[in-house]
Amino acid sequence: MMRIFMFTVALAFAGNALSADLARGEEINKSCAICHGQYGQGTPGQLSPRIAGMPQEYLVKAIKEYRDQDHRNYPLMVRTSKLHEMSEEDINNVAAYLASLNLSADARFNVEAIGGNVENGEEIFQDECRFCHSRDGYGNPRKEAPPLAGQHPAYLYTTIRGFRDKVRRHANDEEDETFDEYEDQDLIDLSAYIATLDDAKVSEGYTFQPPEFAPPVKAVASAESAARSSSIEITDIKQTVVQMALEDGVSIEDAAQAMLSKAVELNLKLVGQQNVSQELEARGEKTPHLSIYQFCNPMDAKVMVMANPVFSSYMPCRISMVEDPNGKIWLMMLNLDMLINSDLLPAEVTETAVRVNQQMLAVMVAGSAGDF
């Protein structure tokens, strides 16, 4: 009976995936990849969970909850990825694409426990988690319980602690008391045990290959809609640069002040500012606007350079404000997920890189909206 059920679930998922435009989902995922990685693999630490391989229906539900601020509230993510402007079709497409990415057999994506007592964690899992999330930790569609196996343990710990402290809602039940009696160490132990569950699926010598889809047919946007759009855009498939246009009514001065204010709030020091076009105009050279802002947190810089001196080439972090041939003003920066996804970066400092990336995105978002 269980085999029949799982086969039925597999067929249902396949039907949903086939009805989605996976190529379009891959395109939309470029905005998600800024934080979650090119293949939705997430990063060690609590900031960017793994979303690859999650059930399509669960992803659709989660995206809509973030979009509608329904028990999930992360304005930076909503703003940078423009979740609030996604159509139902867009959400279905990107959810289907992410669900199609199976990383579990590739040892490179195998998560590892960070401390904790695995034996105690197993006891807690058997008592509290296996009935909904299954013995193997890969979830149960009937109970709308997502996979836990393969998720980064620091993110799991933070999430479960949020359930305990009633910051987040567990099992769609505001009165849920599952974790009320557990101490922080118990939650660390539980996360450590769950981190072992994906080990069974690792296949020696297997290397994940991303699926290939026909390129999506791009709709031709009107000049009006193009001018109105201020979402982050990826300039090419390699995710080398992200850019965001200033919103209507936001002046260059407003954007600059907003970025500087946000940087102070995030403890980022302005270590350089070049008003390139202003300097050229002082020499009699008329030129479109170009200014460059350089930010740095010295302690983060130390962590990155000690991990590998090559990362000094990314420092300080830069945001350019540049005028395009049509007179539209854009904010642009290097996309640090190239650095985050790099094999050169040790896992223990990946969270620093993720945090820096998200802080720079927050500065860019504040500038585009003139929000200070």
N, C-alpha and C positions, 0 to 999 in steps of 0.2 A: 504493500500500500504506500509506504514512504517513497519508494522508487517512482511509483506512478505520480505521486504528488509533486516530487521534484522535477520530473519530466514535464508535467503540466506547467509548473512555474517557469521552467526553462523556455518552453514554447511561448508562454505569455510574454516573457522578456524579449525573446527573439522577434515576436510580432511588433512590440513597441519599438525596438531598435530599427527594424526594417521600415517602419512608418516614419522614422526620423531621418533628417538629412545630416548624416554623420560628418560630411565634409563641411557643412555650415557649422556644425557643433565644434569641429576642430578649429575653425576660424574664430568663433566666439571665445573659445578656450584660451586664446592668446592673452586676453585680459586677465583671466583667472591665473594664468601661468606666471604672471608677475610676482605673485606670492606663493602659489601652490606648486610651482615647478612646471616644466614643459609638458610632463605626462601626468600631472596631478599627483605626483609622488609625495608631496608635502616635504617638510624639513624637520629634523630633530628639534625638539623644543616645543613650546606651547603655542606658538604663533600661527603656524601654517599646517593644518592637518592633511593627511592623505585623503584625497577625494577620488582617486582612480580606483575603479573596481567596485565602487559603492553602487547599490541597486539604483536603477534609473528612477523608480518611483520615490525612493527616499531622497535622492538628490533634488528632484522636482519640488518635493515638499519643503526641503530645507531652503532652497533658493527663494521660494515664494515667502517663506517665513522671514527671511532677511529682507526681502523686498518690501514686505508689508509691515515690518517691525513687529511681528507676531511672536513674542517670546525669544526672538533673536534680534539683537540690535548691534550692528557694526557699521556706522555711517560711512567710514572710510572705504570699506569694501563695496558698499552699495554705490558710492559715488564714483570710485575709480573704474568699476566694471559696468556702471550704468544699469544695475539690476532693475531699478525702478522704471526703466524705459524698455526692458525686454518684453517682447510679446510672449504669449503662451507657447508659440511655436519655437521661438528662440530658446526658451528654458528647456523645452523637451529635447531640442537638438543637442544642446551642450550637455545635458544630463545623460542622454544616450551615448554620446561620444565618450564621456568620462567613464561610464559604466562598462564600455567595451574594452577598456585598458586593463589587462590582467598582468600585474607586475609580480604576483606572488611566487612564480617559479624561478625568478631571477634573483640570485643571491645578492646582487648589488642593492636590491631594494628590501632586503630582509631587515626588519627592525630588531633592535637588541635592547634588553633590559638595562636600565641604569640604576644599579643598586636594588635594594628591596629583597625581601624574603619570599622566594618563589613558592615555597611549600605553604606558607600562610596565605599567600595570594591565591593559590589553587583552592584552598578550603573555602575562602570567601567566594570565589567564582562559582564553585559547585553549589554553595548555599544560595547565592543571590542572582547569578547571571545566566547560568546554563539553561534555565527553563525558557527564557526568551531568546537569548542569543545563540543557543545551541551549544552542545558539548565542545565542538571544534572552534567556537567563537566566530563563526562566519555568518551569523545572523539567521533570522527566521522571518520570511516575507509575510507569513500569516499573522504574525504579531507586530508587524511593522518595526521589527528590531533589526537595526543595521549591523553589519560586520564590526567586530571589535579587533579581531585578528588582523595584523598588518598595520594597525594604527600606531602612530608614534606614542610611546609610553608617557612622555611628559604632557602631551596634549590630553591623553586619556585621564591622567591624574588630575589635571586642572579641571577637566569637564566633570568628572565624578565628584570632585570637591565642590564644584558649583551646584551639582544636584543636592549634595548634603546640606550646603549652606543656603539652599533655596534661591540661589542666584539664577539657576537654570531649572527648567521643568523636566523631570524624568518620567518617561513612560506616559507622557501627556496627562499627568496627574499632578496637580498643584499640591495635593496633600500627601504625595508619596513620601514614605519614611524609610525606604530601603537602606539608605546609607547613614541614617541619623546617628547610630550608635558607634560608628567607626571613627577611629582616630586617623590623623594624617598618615601615620606610618602604615596603617592597614591599607589605605588607598594606594600608597606607594608600592606595597607588596602586591596588591591586586593588579596594578598596572604592569609590574614586573612579570607576573605570571602570564598575563595576556600577551606580552611581547614574545613569549615563547611559542605561541600557537601557530604562527605563520611558518615556523621552521619546517613543519612536516611537508609543506608544499614546494620547498626549494628543490630544484632539479639541477644536479651538478652539470656544469657545462652549458646550461641554457642561457641564452641572451635574449632579452625582450626586444622585439622589433615593432616599432609603431605601425599601426595599420595605414594603408595608403588608400586615399579616396580621390575621386575625380574632383578637381577644384570647383568650389561653389560658383554658381552663376551670380554675379554681383549686380544688384539693382543699381540703376543710375540715379543718384540722388540729385534733387533739384538744387540750384544755387542757394535758394533760401534755406533748405534743410541743412545743407553743408555748412552754411554760415552760422546756423543756430547751434550745431553740434559742438559740444565741448568735452566729449568723452575722451578717455585716454585711447590713443591709437598706437599700434605697433607698426613701425616703418617697414619691417620685412620679416620673413619667416623665422629668421634666426634670433628675433627678439632683441636686437642690439640697442634700440633706442625706443623710449616711450615719449609721447608728446600729448599735450592737452592745450586746447585753445582757450583764450580768455573769454569768459561769458560776456554777453551783450551788456554794455554799460560799464564794464570794468576797465578802468584806465591803466596805463603802464605804471603810473605812480601808485595806484591802489594795489595792483598786483605785487609790486615790489615791497610795499609796506606790509602787506598781508604775509608774504613769505618770511620776511624778517621777524615779524611778530610770532609766527608759528615756530620758527627755528628757536627763538628764545624759550618758548613754552616747552619745547622738546629737548632743551639743553644742548642744542647744536650751536656751535660758535661760528659766526661769520668770519672767515679767515681771508676772504678776498672778494673784491667786487670790481669788475671792469666794465665801464660804460663806453664800450667800443665805438658805437655810432656817435656818441656825444664828443668823444675825443677826435674822431675823424672830421666831424662838422666844424670843430674849432680850428682845424687846419684848412677849412674851405672845401672839404670833400663831402658832398651830399650823399647820404647812404640810408638804407632802411634801418630800422631800429635793431640794435644788437647789444645786449648786456649779459654779463655772466656773473653768477653768484656762486661762491664756493663756501661749503659748510663742512664742519668737522667736529667730532667729539673725540678729544685726545685719547681717552681710555679705550674707546672702540678701535681707534687707529692702531693703538699699541697691540691690542689683541690680534688684529688682522695681520699686521706686519710680522709679529712674532710667529704666527702660524706659517706664513710664507712671505718673504720680502717682495715677491712679485706683485702682491696686492697693493703695494704702495703706489702703483700706477693708477689705481682707482681713486686715489686720494689727492686733494680733498674732493668730496662729492660735489658735483657741479649741476646747476640748473641754468640753462640759457633761456633768455627771453628774446625771441627773434620774430621779425616781421617778414611775412611771405610776400611774393610778388603781387598778391591781391590786397595787400594792406592788412591782412589778418595777423594778429599777434599770437604766437605759440610759446608755450613753455616746453622745454625738452631736456631730457637727462639720459644718461646711460642706464640701461636696464640691468640692475645688479643681479638678476636671476641667472645671468651668464656666470657670474662669480659663484652664486649659491649652488648651481648645478655642477660646478667644476669639480673634478676629482682632486684638484689641488687643495681644496678646502677641507681640513679635518672636521669630522662630525662635531667635535666638542665646541667649535667656534662658529658653526653654521648659524646658530640662533642669533649671534651678534650680527651676522651679515643680513639675516632676514629682518631683524629689527631696524637696522640702518636703512634697508630698502624701503620698509614701510614708513619710516620717518620722513624720508625724502619724498615719497608719494604724498604724505600728508602735507608737506610744505608746498608741493606742486598744486594740490587740490585747493589749499587755502589761497594761493596766488590766483588761480584761475577764477575763483569766485570773489576775489577781493574781500575775503572774510577775515577781518581783524578787529 
